[in-house]
Amino acid sequence: MILMRRSLPKASSKRPDWLPYLTARVDDARHAGLQRYYSRSLFAPETPIANIPMVALDMETTGLDERRHAIVSIGLVPFDMQRIRLAERRYWVVKPPRPLNRDSVTFHHITHSEIADAPDLREILDELLDALAGRLIVVHYRNIERHFLNTAVNARIGEEFKFPVIDTMELEARLHRRTYLSRLKRRLGGKPVSIRLHNSRGRYGLPAYQSHHAVIDSLATAELLQAQVARHYSLETPLADIWI
Amino acid sequence: MDVELLDIREHMARFPPFDGLSDELLDDVAQHVEVAYFEAGRDILGYDQEVHDLHYIRQGAVEIHRRNGELYNRLGEGDIFGQFSLLRNHRVRYPAKSIEDTLIYFIPESVFHRLCEADDQFADFVELGRARLKAVVEEQHNSNDTMITRVRRLITRTPVMIESSLSAQDAARCMNEENVSAVLVVAPPDDDPQRTFIDREGQPKRLVGILTDLDFRNRVIAEGRSAEIPVGDVVTETLISIQSDESVHEAMLCMLRNNVHHLPVLHRRRPLGLLHLSDIIRYETHSSLYLVSNIFNQTSVKGLADLEPEVRTTFVRMVEAGANSQMVGSALSTIGRSFTRRLLELAEEALGPPPVPYCFMVMGSMARNDQTIVSDQDNALVLDDSYDPERHGDYFAELAKRVCDGLDACGYPYCKGDIMATNSRWRQPLAVWKRYFSDWIDHPNPEHLLHSSIFFDLDSVYGEETFAEQLQDLVADKAAESPAFLAAMARNALNRTPPLGFFRTFVMEKDGKHNNSINLKRRGTAPTIDLIRVHALACGSRAQNPFDRLDDIAKTSLLPSGTGDKIRYALEFIAIVRIRHQVFDIEEERTPDNNIEPRKVSDTERHNLKDAFQVLSNAQKFLKFRYPMPAMSRTR
């Protein structure tokens, strides 16, 4: 354990500097919703994590490729380092632009008729952006939420939607995939440590939630971040060290 | 119900007090929870911090400490904390710290208060231990029919009463016409107000006694008396009766204890009816009655020993029928007494009548009427002072041997401490016993204290009851006047302490250590009975049963108000858990004992046991304060 803590990598030099982009977007965002989002989400990189309002975000999609697949549900749970405000959770089912292939896709808790009756993302976009505004987005595996949202928003309003995140999977990867010790182990034929949401949670004594509803996965992600910060970082850790 | 909250909802539904909530209330809780993670070793609630949520442990473990650092509780998955602060002033009195990585669900106080309003069971659970234990014990009490059915409900007609001047023949004719097997005999009033009542015609009458079919055979015909003899000369004047508001159960016990089949039911002093054993049998479902009559029908020790499985069956049946510990304790003590009496009768048949009067005395649970299925024998012989060891010694030694061997054969093993009538030290004339008792009270050394705590629960089972009563009187009168003895007994009563509670599958001790099982007699009922005995001795109570003793103590100011009830509920609860676990043992075909394994204790039971242990622990602390060592008188 101690070894792991010591070998924790410092903020990567490749870590993007989000401030110029966010500042620029406050001025150049045209869509009203996006503008509200950016004007409220200008986080200074040196802000301690304890002072950052956050929102855990999870979505279900019809596949992994944002160019071919689409979002079917979005769940989010606002939180900070003290409390996860599950009571303020939000959840939307949205209708993909192309009809679903009925046989190939099944979703947790969502019926195909529910999807057929659901609104297009465009209709809930303002609500979604307002729920995210003023909060740093936290996800487990950023490539889904970030790429799908950007593509979907772009397709509807012709503007890009990029945002900084804390990626709990990336934080786990830093601990288990990119340390000297873990590389050595792997070279010696060891199995890589799983950094999937469920397995990562187990390492912190977090319960196994049965459901994979987008709200529950958001809750699970928020709990995981609290645990990661408690064990490997501190409440004073600046945003710059962990956002990506 | 929001499907995404199912996980949370279903987890809570597994644990008390949420397990008893309606679906609607449970939804309400799940809708409003907030969540936070605490790494091992972090403070969750600090002393005097403001708190506005009920804390529910979803995963992990939490320790609650008193302000002085003493461990108060250790909680695991599904446990709650913070409720006392929410009910009081929203300030934390006992700080909470995570001892493992812990995930807490917070239930906002608004929801908490809604639950308390909407669900009594929830409110009872989160309120202070006393209320919770009280609720549990009373609920059990209410669920048992015989315990609350009053004996007057069994009365079907007014009793037939005849004048004591009536001849035996006229009395028999009257009973025949009325088709009854017993009548009450009345006479003009005399000086005894205890037996005087006003009859239906407004005439004052004196209740002389009861006359039964059997009396005509035994007291008239067998003795060759004339049919013209007035019934007043035949009737037994000792009158065993019961008050109309007593329970059916009590009536049954009264008949068993006194070995009678008819019982006059009185309202104060006025007879309301005459109850026959069959009236109760018709009402009672359990078989302790049959068992007792069966005991008295046996003609050999072998026959008695063969009844042992029936004792177990009766025990299991009573517990399953929802009897409380007092009912089970009385019934089993009555059964034990019946065995003892029958063994004495058989011994006397074999050895001839006793050369001098004696009293067969029992101690411990049989004397207290709180016997369980696991019980050693504790007994002694009190002989008439005319006893001469040279001439009578052999008789009583043999009598004692037959009874103690017989009891062992019937499932009451020999006493390991040799507290038995077979020990010549415990087979002595009344005067010697009085000397023993006085000496023990005057000189409370460790050995005397041990004897006092055994022998000062005593009762007669057979023979000269007055011998045992004289000893009870001596103890009651002398102990109350002996502060040094009371102080020593109080300290002695602190030797066995309760554990703190349970944690997961362990018994948790006050120092935080864990054990795999707990002896609920040693750590629960016995220390409670010990401390009740000290207060009972202090107030000169002549009662032997701990619950009866608490009644006597309640009439004094020895205990702060309300404390007696707390102790009563705690004792009842610990006792019934112990009894229920003995039933588990029997059902799983293991030898029943006093140990319980925490993994077999239900969640609700463990909360209630924890409360009961707390009550016991506090009562022990108070004992030391109530009976301080008197200052030694200085001698020059």
Interface residues (C-beta under 8 A of the other chain):
Chain A: G75 F79 Q82 R83 I84 R85 L86 A87 R89 Y91 H109 Y204 G205 L206 P207 Y209 Q210 S211 H213 A214 V215 I216 L219 A222 E223 Q226 A227 A230 R231
Chain B: D2 V3 E4 L6 D7 I8 H11 Q31 H32 V33 E34 V35 A36 Y37 F38 E39 R42 R58 Q59 G60 E100 D101 T102 L103 F106
